Amino acid sequence: MNDSQTNDKSLLYRGCCASRSILDNGKAEKSFSCSKLDAQNWLVSMDKAGAATGFNCVEVRFKNSHKDFYKVPADLSLNVGDIVAVEASPGHDIGIVSLTGETARLQMNKKKVDPDSDSIKSIYRLARVNDIEKWIKAAEREEHTIIKSRQLVDGLGLKMKVNDVEFQGDETKAVFYYTADDRVDFRQLIRVLAETFRIRIEMRQIGVRQEAARVGGIGSCGRELCCSTWLTNFTSVTTQVARTQQLSLNPQKLAGQCGKLKCCLNFEYDSYSDAQSSFPDTSIPLKTKKGDAIFQKMDVFKELYWYTYLNEPGSFMAIPVKKVKYVIDRNKKGKKPDDLESIMIKSPEKKKLNGIEEGDLTRFDRK
């Protein structure tokens, strides 16, 4: 079973980039290849003497971003990578242990899950060979089921798209994930699916971000999509995030494969927001005896503002934020400096791209 290409593909969708050797007792050999939404045990090299011992919950990974916490029986010892049979509704499911011990406890605390809650389901046992064979067989049905279900949706004229199908490990239930712009009455579709596949049907609607995470792909950065590799919580991204980072509001560059603003825009937002918290208002002109100057652009981390005179729109002056505050305070008191040339940076650092200075590129863009 280790050399089967089909088994490799079915395990791939459940967090295994490489096939794992299945032993008689249901344990899997440790694989150091990357896997989708894999978890890094950052406590593995630390002294466990001060860590909580005997924690009775583990995190189990299923298909795509499907993860959940389960209670472990007292007579069962589990390690990361073990394939286990867990409680499901109805029947049982098969998953791979992704976190154990102290890291599992910290993860539950982060996600605000009470380890003593009665709603947490239990792990039955380590998966047997026949459990794994049935699990692989169920996974092999998914690709054909997706294609057939899309044909049935088109035949019924429903305005929805079936994105993915996840079969339960015991082949008693299948979850159909779909996207739709409006509310869809799929009662007839459920009857048709149940008659066609002879299985219990559950429909779950997902958003376009979740759809991109399940489909996967390569981002504009050249790496795999964050949502399909490690990102599990989707935070809303607004155009204000792009404005704070001084990015051009170009939808073609700021939108990801899901059509929404890229999630990575949030990664550096806090740094930019904190840096600009003490910056003066850019809408306030600087009044001098030579004339009023208006704001053009800024360098956030160098703390520089660029201004131009209204009567000399071609002259760019780089002024430190502290001196901008000083001029604004003097203007509020009714005082005007002679000019801004005396406080500007004489030769601000400029990068050259193919012999053209960065400032020149800015002027070209403005035109």
C-alpha positions, 0 to 999 in steps of 0.5 A: 500500500505504500507504493500505491500512487492512488493512496499517495493522492488520497493521503495528500488531501488529508495532510500528507505530502508523502505516503507514510508506512502503515504498521500493523498496530495502526501507527505511522512512521514519522515523515518530515515532509511538509503537509497541509496545515501541519503543526510545528511543535515548538516545545519539542526541544524544551525541558518537559519537567515544568510542562503539564503532564498527562493532558488527555486531549489531542488535535486531530487533522482531517481533510484540508483545513478540517481540524478538531480536538478529541479526548484520549482514553487513559489506556491509550498513548498517542504520538504526532502522526498516529492514525486514529479512529475518532467519534463522529455523528454518526459512526466513526471517522479516521484522522491523523494526530497533529498535536499532543501534550502541552502544545495541544493544551496551549492550542485549545487555550488559544482557540478558547476550547474548554478541555473539560467540556462534554461537547468534546468527542473521544478517540476510540482507538488506533486505526486498524488495517481494515479501518485504513483500507476503508478510509483510503477507499472512501477518499478515492471516491471523492474526485468522481463524486465532485464531478458527478455532483456538479453535473447533478447541480447543473441538471437541477438548474441550481446557482451554486458550485460544489467545491469539495467533498469529504467522505467520512472514514467509515463511508457512512456520510459525505460532506459537500462544500459549496459556494453560492451568491444567494440562498439556495434551496437544495432539498431536492439536490440532497435527495438526488445525491442520496439516491445516487451515492447511497450515503448520508448527505450533509451540505456546508456553505463556505466563502470564497476565501475557504474555496481558495484554501481548498483549491490551492495555488501559487500566489504572486509572491511565488509561494503556495497560498497561505490559506492552503498551507498554514492560515486557518483564521480569516480576518477581514481586509479593508482598503484602509489597510492598503492606504495605511501601508501607502499602497496603490489601490489597484484591485488587480495587484491587491486581490488574491486568487479568491477575488478578495483583498490579499490576507497578507496585507494584514501581516504588516498592518500593525507595524505601519499603524503603530509607526504612524500613530504619532504622525501629524495630519497629512491634510494640513498644509505647511504655511511659509513666507515663501508660500504654502506647501502640501503633502505628497507622499511619505516614508513611514519607517524613515519618518519622512514627509515629502512636500511641494509648494503650490506655486512650485509643483515640481520641487519635492522636499523631504522633511523629517516628521519632527520638523513637520510637527514643529512647523504646524505648531508655529502655524497654529501660533500665527508664525510662519518660517521663511521657507522649508529648504532650511529644514529639508534633508539636503540629499535624501537617500535615493535608490537607482533603478536602471539609471533612474532615480526613485524620485523621478519614478514618482514624478512619472507615476504622478503624471 
